[in-house]
Amino acid sequence: MIAAFPQSGPTMPAKPTDHRPRVAAERRERMRRRLIESAMIVFADKGIGASVIADVVAAAEVSQGSFYNYFRTNEELLAAVGDELSGEMVQLIEPVVGDIADPAVRVATAVRCYLHLARSHPLLARFLAAAGLRMLVHHNATFRYLPADLEEGQKQGVFAAVPLDIVLDLVGGAGMAALDRMARGRTPKSYPDQIAAALMRTLGMGVADAERVAAGPLPKLAFGADSLLARAQARAAA
């Protein structure tokens, strides 16, 4: 008796994978990153008052048509830079302040970390100072944490009972003034800590307590090699 074996047809060759969509997406992402890196440098040098699109196109070495495939206005470009940069700063600062129970120490530490990062990176300080208060408030994730911390400090009696909008204006104004000074020239290493202590006094703390919460060692904060700031610094150097 002859055993019956299933008959199989010819083996069909595997359909080749189409890598074109993935390659195209990666190319678009590289171009977008390149434009944002160039925009950070141009905004830091020229501010946001006038159109910088032509300067960004030149710095990125792309055509103007290519630019408009990604952004339409200065405002869109500024928002993209601000959102990416502030997200990176939050990733550095939040692990430092997230477990601090005292709201005053939490606010002071966040301010110190933020200003020390700016002082250590001139391009960052110049961009933040040039972008102004609008970017600090609307496109800066670190600023969004402050209202809850300030309100908690007021409820505990650590900070003076001043309307929160006014307190935020004071904090934002002091931060912008400090960024502008650091962007224009060298400041002492203790400058961010002095600003934080003065700000705590403005919020209603006594001198000794203000100096206490604005003192002490901070961990070394470093942007990653693939961060926007690192990429923009490398592009500026090149």
C-alpha positions as CSV (number, residue, x, y, z in Angstrom):
1,M,0.0,0.0,0.0
2,I,1.4,3.3,-1.0
3,A,1.0,6.1,1.6
4,A,-0.6,9.2,0.4
5,F,1.4,12.4,1.0
6,P,-0.1,15.8,0.7
7,Q,0.8,17.5,-2.5
8,S,2.3,20.9,-2.1
9,G,2.6,23.5,-4.8
10,P,5.7,25.6,-5.5
11,T,6.9,27.8,-2.7
12,M,6.0,31.4,-3.3
13,P,8.7,34.0,-2.6
14,A,8.2,36.2,0.4
15,K,6.8,39.6,-0.5
16,P,9.5,42.1,0.1
17,T,8.9,44.6,2.9
18,D,8.3,48.1,1.7
19,H,10.6,50.3,3.8
20,R,9.7,53.5,1.9
21,P,7.1,54.8,4.4
22,R,9.4,54.3,7.4
23,V,12.3,55.9,5.6
24,A,10.2,58.9,4.5
25,A,8.9,59.3,8.1
26,E,12.5,59.3,9.4
27,R,13.6,61.8,6.8
28,R,10.7,64.1,7.8
29,E,11.6,63.8,11.5
30,R,15.2,64.6,10.8
31,M,14.2,67.7,8.8
32,R,11.8,68.9,11.6
33,R,14.6,68.4,14.2
34,R,17.0,70.3,12.0
35,L,14.6,73.3,11.7
36,I,13.9,73.4,15.4
37,E,17.6,73.3,16.2
38,S,18.3,76.2,13.8
39,A,15.3,78.1,15.1
40,M,16.6,77.9,18.7
41,I,19.9,79.5,17.6
42,V,18.2,82.2,15.5
43,F,15.7,83.1,18.3
44,A,18.5,83.3,20.8
45,D,20.4,85.7,18.5
46,K,17.6,87.8,17.1
47,G,14.7,87.5,19.5
48,I,11.1,87.0,18.4
49,G,10.0,90.5,17.5
50,A,10.6,90.1,13.7
51,S,10.1,87.3,11.3
52,V,13.0,84.8,11.6
53,I,11.8,82.3,8.9
54,A,14.3,83.4,6.3
55,D,17.1,83.2,8.9
56,V,16.0,79.7,10.0
57,V,15.9,78.5,6.4
58,A,19.4,79.8,5.8
59,A,20.7,78.3,9.1
60,A,19.2,74.9,8.4
61,E,20.3,75.1,4.8
62,V,16.9,74.1,3.4
63,S,14.6,75.6,0.8
64,Q,11.8,77.9,1.9
65,G,9.3,75.5,0.4
66,S,10.6,72.7,2.6
67,F,10.2,74.9,5.7
68,Y,6.5,75.5,5.0
69,N,5.9,71.8,4.9
70,Y,6.5,71.8,8.7
71,F,5.7,75.3,10.0
72,R,3.6,78.3,8.8
73,T,4.5,81.1,11.3
74,N,7.0,82.3,13.8
75,E,4.6,81.5,16.5
76,E,4.4,77.8,15.5
77,L,8.1,77.6,15.3
78,L,8.6,79.2,18.8
79,A,6.0,76.9,20.3
80,A,7.8,73.9,18.9
81,V,11.1,75.0,20.3
82,G,9.6,76.0,23.6
83,D,7.6,72.8,24.1
84,E,10.5,70.5,23.3
85,L,13.0,72.4,25.4
86,S,10.7,72.8,28.4
87,G,9.8,69.1,28.3
88,E,13.5,68.3,28.5
89,M,14.0,70.7,31.5
90,V,11.0,69.2,33.3
91,Q,12.6,65.7,32.9
92,L,15.7,67.0,34.6
93,I,14.1,69.1,37.3
94,E,11.0,67.1,38.3
95,P,12.9,64.1,39.7
96,V,14.8,66.5,42.0
97,V,11.8,68.3,43.4
98,G,9.0,65.7,43.1
99,D,9.6,64.1,46.5
100,I,10.1,67.3,48.5
101,A,7.3,67.7,51.0
102,D,7.9,71.4,52.0
103,P,6.3,73.6,49.3
104,A,8.8,76.4,50.0
105,V,11.8,74.2,49.5
106,R,10.1,72.7,46.4
107,V,9.6,76.1,44.8
108,A,13.0,77.4,45.8
109,T,14.7,74.2,44.5
110,A,12.8,74.3,41.2
111,V,13.8,78.0,40.7
112,R,17.5,77.2,41.5
113,C,17.6,74.2,39.2
114,Y,16.0,76.2,36.3
115,L,18.4,79.2,36.7
116,H,21.5,77.0,37.2
117,L,20.7,75.2,34.0
118,A,20.4,78.6,32.2
119,R,23.6,79.9,33.8
120,S,25.5,76.8,32.7
121,H,24.3,77.0,29.1
122,P,24.6,80.4,27.5
123,L,22.6,79.4,24.4
124,L,19.8,78.3,26.7
125,A,19.9,81.5,28.7
126,R,19.9,83.6,25.5
127,F,17.0,81.7,24.0
128,L,14.8,81.9,27.2
129,A,15.6,85.6,27.6
130,A,14.9,86.4,24.0
131,A,11.7,84.3,23.9
132,G,10.3,86.4,26.8
133,L,7.5,86.0,29.3
134,R,5.0,84.8,26.8
135,M,7.0,81.7,26.1
136,L,7.8,81.2,29.8
137,V,4.2,81.1,30.7
138,H,2.5,79.5,27.7
139,H,5.1,77.2,26.3
140,N,7.1,76.2,29.4
141,A,6.0,73.1,31.2
142,T,8.1,74.0,34.3
143,F,6.0,77.1,34.9
144,R,2.8,75.1,35.0
145,Y,3.8,73.3,38.2
146,L,4.2,76.5,40.2
147,P,0.5,77.5,40.9
148,A,-0.2,74.4,42.9
149,D,3.0,74.6,44.9
150,L,2.5,78.3,45.6
151,E,-1.1,77.8,46.6
152,E,-0.1,74.9,48.9
153,G,2.5,77.2,50.5
154,Q,-0.1,79.9,51.1
155,K,-2.5,77.4,52.7
156,Q,0.2,76.3,55.1
157,G,1.0,79.9,56.0
158,V,4.5,79.6,54.5
159,F,3.8,82.3,51.9
160,A,1.9,85.5,52.3
161,A,-1.8,85.4,51.2
162,V,-1.5,87.4,48.0
163,P,-3.7,86.7,44.9
164,L,-2.1,83.9,43.0
165,D,-2.1,85.8,39.7
166,I,0.0,88.5,41.3
167,V,2.4,86.0,42.8
168,L,2.8,84.3,39.4
169,D,3.5,87.7,37.8
170,L,6.2,88.4,40.5
171,V,7.8,85.0,40.0
172,G,7.7,85.3,36.2
173,G,9.1,88.8,36.2
174,A,11.9,87.9,38.5
175,G,12.8,84.9,36.4
176,M,12.9,86.9,33.2
177,A,15.1,89.6,34.8
178,A,17.5,86.9,36.0
179,L,17.6,85.2,32.6
180,D,18.2,88.5,30.8
181,R,21.1,89.3,33.1
182,M,22.7,85.8,32.7
183,A,22.2,86.1,28.9
184,R,24.0,89.4,28.7
185,G,27.1,88.5,30.8
186,R,28.8,86.4,33.5
187,T,27.2,86.1,36.9
188,P,28.5,84.6,40.1
189,K,28.0,80.9,40.6
190,S,25.7,81.7,43.6
191,Y,23.5,84.1,41.5
192,P,20.6,81.6,41.0
193,D,20.6,80.8,44.7
194,Q,20.5,84.5,45.6
195,I,17.6,85.0,43.2
196,A,15.7,82.1,44.8
197,A,16.3,83.5,48.3
198,A,15.2,87.0,47.3
199,L,12.1,85.5,45.7
200,M,11.2,83.6,48.8
201,R,11.4,86.8,50.8
202,T,9.1,88.5,48.2
203,L,6.6,85.7,48.7
204,G,6.5,86.4,52.5
205,M,9.2,84.4,54.1
206,G,11.7,85.8,56.7
207,V,15.3,86.3,55.8
208,A,16.7,83.3,57.7
209,D,14.0,80.9,56.3
210,A,14.4,82.2,52.8
211,E,18.1,81.7,52.8
212,R,17.7,78.2,54.4
213,V,15.3,76.9,51.7
214,A,17.5,78.4,48.9
215,A,20.7,76.8,50.2
216,G,22.2,73.3,50.1
217,P,23.7,71.1,47.4
218,L,21.9,70.4,44.1
219,P,22.5,67.3,41.9
220,K,24.4,68.0,38.7
221,L,21.8,68.3,36.0
222,A,23.0,67.4,32.5
223,F,21.1,67.5,29.2
224,G,21.3,64.3,27.1
225,A,23.4,64.0,24.0
226,D,20.3,63.9,21.9
227,S,18.5,66.7,23.6
228,L,17.4,69.8,21.7
229,L,20.0,72.0,23.6
230,A,22.9,69.6,22.8
231,R,21.9,69.4,19.2
232,A,21.5,73.1,18.8
233,Q,24.9,73.7,20.5
234,A,26.5,71.3,18.1
235,R,24.9,73.0,15.1
236,A,25.9,76.5,16.4
237,A,29.5,75.3,16.8
238,A,29.5,73.8,13.3
